[in-house]
Amino acid sequence: MVNIIVIHTWEDAQKEKVFEFANRVVTMAREKKLPKTAKLISIDLAENKNVAVCHWEAESLDQLMQLASQLSPTWKIDAFTVKNFYKKGLL
């Protein structure tokens, strides 16, 4: 499993579709309907910006992006794997 950050950016006119997408993903996570190879860690929304940052654990970046494409997003998505540099409580 790898850690993945996904950054969603959208125009004001796309806001309703973005939140429908987000609610669908959160519902799938809560109801344990996501594939076992993908775990949603968090979703953070930027205040007064059209930006959301999602943290995932997944088998691979490609696998997660294939899963996302099945939900047909129409806004900009940037995704990349990350390695933890610092986490409070680990030192």
LINCORRA-V249308 format. One record per backbone hydrogen bond with DSSP energy under -0.5 kcal/mol. CO is the residue of the C=O (numbers start at 1). NH is the residue of the N-H. If there is no record, write none. Layout:
BEGIN
[[CO,NH] [CO,NH]]
END
This chain:
BEGIN
[[2,58] [3,82] [4,56] [5,80] [6,8] [6,54] [7,78] [8,52] [9,76] [11,14] [12,15] [14,18] [15,19] [16,20] [17,21] [18,22] [19,23] [20,24] [21,25] [22,26] [23,27] [24,28] [25,29] [26,30] [27,31] [28,33] [28,34] [29,32] [35,38] [37,59] [39,41] [39,57] [42,55] [44,53] [46,49] [49,51] [50,10] [51,46] [52,8] [53,44] [54,6] [54,56] [55,41] [55,42] [56,4] [57,39] [58,2] [60,64] [61,65] [62,66] [63,67] [64,68] [65,69] [66,70] [67,70] [68,71] [69,72] [76,9] [78,7] [80,5] [82,3] [87,90]]
END
